[in-house]
Amino acid sequence: MGKALLQKGDLAGAIDNLERASKLEPDRPEFHYQLGQAYLASGRKSEAKTEIDISRQLRSRNQPTNNDK
């Protein structure tokens, strides 16, 4: 829902929804990424960078290694 709100331009609604989602499921990189995008669109660059960095860290942690194959 946060992504849809962001696409509609409802930045406040998207941020509220995505902040809750990322707190409820902190291991979901897509929530952090979308929250970062919403922060960026609203001019909150520092917070955007933090959330996008978290998303990258989670994605790299979830990538299978050669030993997992």
C-alpha positions as a LaTeX table, in Angstrom:
\begin{tabular}{lrrr}
\hline
Residue & $x$ (\AA) & $y$ (\AA) & $z$ (\AA) \\
\hline
Met1 & 0.00 & 0.00 & 0.00 \\
Gly2 & 2.88 & 2.37 & 0.76 \\
Lys3 & 4.21 & 1.99 & $-2.77$ \\
Ala4 & 0.79 & 2.79 & $-4.22$ \\
Leu5 & 0.50 & 5.89 & $-2.03$ \\
Leu6 & 3.96 & 6.98 & $-3.14$ \\
Gln7 & 3.01 & 6.53 & $-6.80$ \\
Lys8 & $-0.12$ & 8.62 & $-6.23$ \\
Gly9 & 1.98 & 11.39 & $-4.70$ \\
Asp10 & 0.66 & 10.97 & $-1.16$ \\
Leu11 & 4.09 & 11.31 & 0.46 \\
Ala12 & 2.82 & 11.69 & 4.02 \\
Gly13 & 0.58 & 8.63 & 3.69 \\
Ala14 & 3.33 & 6.61 & 2.02 \\
Ile15 & 5.87 & 7.52 & 4.70 \\
Asp16 & 3.46 & 6.68 & 7.51 \\
Asn17 & 2.55 & 3.34 & 5.95 \\
Leu18 & 6.11 & 2.37 & 5.07 \\
Glu19 & 7.51 & 3.38 & 8.47 \\
Arg20 & 4.99 & 1.06 & 10.11 \\
Ala21 & 5.69 & $-1.73$ & 7.62 \\
Ser22 & 9.45 & $-1.50$ & 8.08 \\
Lys23 & 9.05 & $-1.63$ & 11.86 \\
Leu24 & 6.70 & $-4.62$ & 11.72 \\
Glu25 & 8.87 & $-6.53$ & 9.24 \\
Pro26 & 12.37 & $-5.05$ & 9.51 \\
Asp27 & 13.97 & $-7.80$ & 7.40 \\
Arg28 & 12.00 & $-6.88$ & 4.26 \\
Pro29 & 14.36 & $-4.83$ & 2.07 \\
Glu30 & 11.59 & $-3.63$ & $-0.22$ \\
Phe31 & 9.92 & $-1.73$ & 2.64 \\
His32 & 13.16 & 0.09 & 3.46 \\
Tyr33 & 13.80 & 0.84 & $-0.20$ \\
Gln34 & 10.32 & 2.27 & $-0.77$ \\
Leu35 & 10.56 & 4.27 & 2.47 \\
Gly36 & 13.87 & 5.66 & 1.23 \\
Gln37 & 12.22 & 6.67 & $-2.03$ \\
Ala38 & 9.40 & 8.39 & $-0.14$ \\
Tyr39 & 11.88 & 10.23 & 2.09 \\
Leu40 & 13.86 & 11.30 & $-0.97$ \\
Ala41 & 10.74 & 12.61 & $-2.71$ \\
Ser42 & 9.91 & 14.64 & 0.39 \\
Gly43 & 13.41 & 16.12 & 0.63 \\
Arg44 & 14.54 & 14.05 & 3.61 \\
Lys45 & 17.85 & 13.03 & 2.00 \\
Ser46 & 19.68 & 11.81 & 5.10 \\
Glu47 & 16.82 & 9.53 & 6.12 \\
Ala48 & 16.47 & 8.35 & 2.51 \\
Lys49 & 20.13 & 7.35 & 2.39 \\
Thr50 & 19.82 & 5.45 & 5.67 \\
Glu51 & 16.81 & 3.44 & 4.49 \\
Ile52 & 18.30 & 2.68 & 1.08 \\
Asp53 & 21.54 & 1.56 & 2.75 \\
Ile54 & 19.53 & $-0.75$ & 5.03 \\
Ser55 & 17.75 & $-2.16$ & 1.99 \\
Arg56 & 21.08 & $-2.87$ & 0.27 \\
Gln57 & 22.48 & $-4.54$ & 3.38 \\
Leu58 & 19.43 & $-6.77$ & 3.71 \\
Arg59 & 19.52 & $-7.72$ & 0.05 \\
Ser60 & 23.21 & $-8.58$ & 0.15 \\
Arg61 & 22.67 & $-10.64$ & 3.30 \\
Asn62 & 19.86 & $-12.56$ & 1.59 \\
Gln63 & 21.87 & $-13.30$ & $-1.58$ \\
Pro64 & 22.88 & $-16.96$ & $-1.84$ \\
Thr65 & 26.60 & $-17.61$ & $-1.71$ \\
Asn66 & 28.42 & $-20.11$ & $-3.91$ \\
Asn67 & 28.38 & $-22.48$ & $-0.93$ \\
Asp68 & 24.56 & $-22.40$ & $-0.91$ \\
Lys69 & 24.26 & $-23.87$ & $-4.40$ \\
\hline
\end{tabular}
